[in-house]
Amino acid sequence: MSVRGLSKDEKWPRANTLFDSSLISADFALLGIPAHETSLSSTSAHLTPSAVREALARYSTFAESTSSDLRSISMTDLGDIDSPDFVDGESRVANFASDLLNRHKLIVALGGDNSITYSLAKGLWIDVQNIGVITFDAHHDLRDGESNGSPLWRLIQAGLPGKNIVQIGIADFANSSEYADRAKEHGVTVITRAEMRSTTMPETIRKALDIAGMHGRDIYVDVDVDVCDRSVAPACPASLPGGISADELRHGVRLIASDKRVRALDITEIDAAIDTDDQRTVRLAALLVLEAAAGLASR
């Protein structure tokens, strides 16, 4: 037995073995950004990166549906950025991220709360006016101030044009009319949960990529797991009954990561300390890491 009692089989490699932390350059880079101190609600989201890494041991490296094995790409784990909250912490994130796009095809960041969307995007691109952003989220994240409810508003204030932003899964009774008006005012494309019921995930992703990636610009993807139904994401403090399914989010992440314009993706808003005994939210996050890698492998 190995890895906390899990069996060992040389013909069944586990996903946690994919990462070679000694690699300076790799196709896929995993990064932990355990921000939590500026969250609007109390959270232990700083515990989540390590929990997700541990959960990766429960999965294999092989995607049956496409007959692809993630051992075909190079993958590294860059570890965690210490104390990534507030101004000093955000500067540490930005400094760490400043050269990552030159060394990796896709960066996947494990939150931490949703504030990392701002600090990581600003670190990866000095000038955010020339990128696109796609979010999977029940919320607009256009609040005033500096918190996990404000990353998109802060990016817009930093120069990101609202017309370059697409939000997927915005939920009823999860936002205010004032912030919905702010999204409209700045030209943000909003695809509501209600609209998603009458279309397919491939159609939704195609639309989002066409808008955010217009003229071939780089795309940053924010995966706020509270876009999912609360039954599959109970460790997301703001998840609602009626969100999208775990399968829909997994499908969307794989599709979106298969596009070469997508250079970075974050997975946020999970508090590992309040997950169910079966760790369903953390295990979903681990699968999202693998879906992103599978998308990259298909490019």
Buried (B, 14 or more C-beta within 10 A) or exposed (E): EEBEEEEEEEEEBBBBEBBEEEBEEBBBBBBBBBBBBBBBEEBBBBBBBBBBBBBBBBBBBBBEEEEBBBEEBBBBBBEBBEBBBEEEBBBBBBEBBBEBBEBBBBBBBBBBBBBBBBBBBBBBBEEBEBBBBBBBBBBBBBBEEBBBBBBBBBBBEBEBBBBBBBBBBBBEEBBEEEBBEBBEEBEBBBBBBEEBEEEEBEEBBBBBBEBBBEEEBBBBBBBBBBBBBBBBBBBBBBBBEBBBEBEBBBBBBBBBBBBBBBBBBBBBBBBBEBBEEEBBBBBBBBBBBBBBBBBBBBE
